[in-house]
């Protein structure tokens, strides 16, 4: 089954120096873009992360410091990456919890103003876990009947994720072939930022999910304790979380004018 698209969608996968969204860096990125008319394009870049790649990470994806020493940095690649995804929805395997948050951090660090306001995301892993509870390699075997060669290669994982989603639509008739519907199905919780520090409550109001103000409306905290905003901005929070908090603060100021 081919995807029914109203706009392009980019399947992507990252190989990284580690799993800390705020601190780790991309060492490889693959993007597979599918257009509504059926056209497709694919790009894969090795990236110099500008920080050492730990041996335990190299053991997973096989990318060494020497392999990326002469590759471009993400800041150099950022315009090309953004140009490919700027008009697209996003999809990946565990992408809502890892790949999209880390990509957002890298783009913001490169001074590219990225957000998800006008796009949706589909996390193929969530469909898989809700239906079968397996891993990417097992998902590829289960849905596509094939063995995933070169697992933990960004390109192989990206193409496998694309094939799995199509096979999932074939297998589950109750899964609607609509990107927005699939996005809603794969959303675990309504977070405003990627890292999960700010979420939406049942009334659609932004609340903090951590610390002494856990469960309290963000606007209320900014009213009663203005210094909390400055503390977050100066602390070791993800850049996208700071961006979201600033947007809420500015929105609140504008409503007072």
C-alpha positions, 0 to 999 in steps of 0.5 A: 500500500502506498501512502496517501499524502497531501504534502511530502513526508520525510522518513529519517534516521540519526546515528549519534554520539549518544542518547542525551538529546541536549548534549549528544551530536549527530554523526550520520543522518539519512532522509528519504522524502516521499512526495504526494505524486509518488516521487522520492528522493534520498540523501545521506550525510556523514557528520563531524560531530565536533566532539569525540564519539564514545567507543560504546556508540561506535560499537552500535553504528560502526562510525569512528572518529577517524571516519568523520574527521574530514566530514562537514559539521552539522552547522555546515549541513544544516541549510541542506537538511532544513531545505529538504524537510521544511515543507514536510511532515516527519516520520521515523522509528522512535523519532518522537522521543529521540530523533526529532528532539535531537534534530531540533537541538542540532538545527537550533544550535546551527541557528536554524529556527526549526519547530513542529507548528505546521507539520505532524510526525508519525512514529512507526515504532509506536504503531509497532509497539501498540500492535506487536511490541517488537524492535526494528529488526523484528518489525522488518522481519515480521511485516516485510518478511525480510532480514534487515541487513546493516542494522544501525546504518542510518540509510538501511534503518530509514528505508526499513522504516518506510517499508514497515509503515507501508506494510503496517497499512496493509496488515491493519485495515483499521489504520487509516492511510492518512498522515495526520491520523497516523500522527495522532495514533503514534502520539503517546502524550501531548508534549509542547516541547520535545523533551517532555518538560512542558505538556498540555493538560486535559484543557489544552493548557501548558503545564510543567511536568517536572520539579516544584511546579509539576502540574502547574500552568506555565503562565501561572508560574511565570506570573507568580515567579518570574525568575523561574523563566530566567532559571530555565533559560540559564540552566542545562535545558534543551534549546527547544524547551527554552524556545517554547517557554519563550514563545509562551512568555511572549504570547502572554505579554502580547495578550496584556497589551 
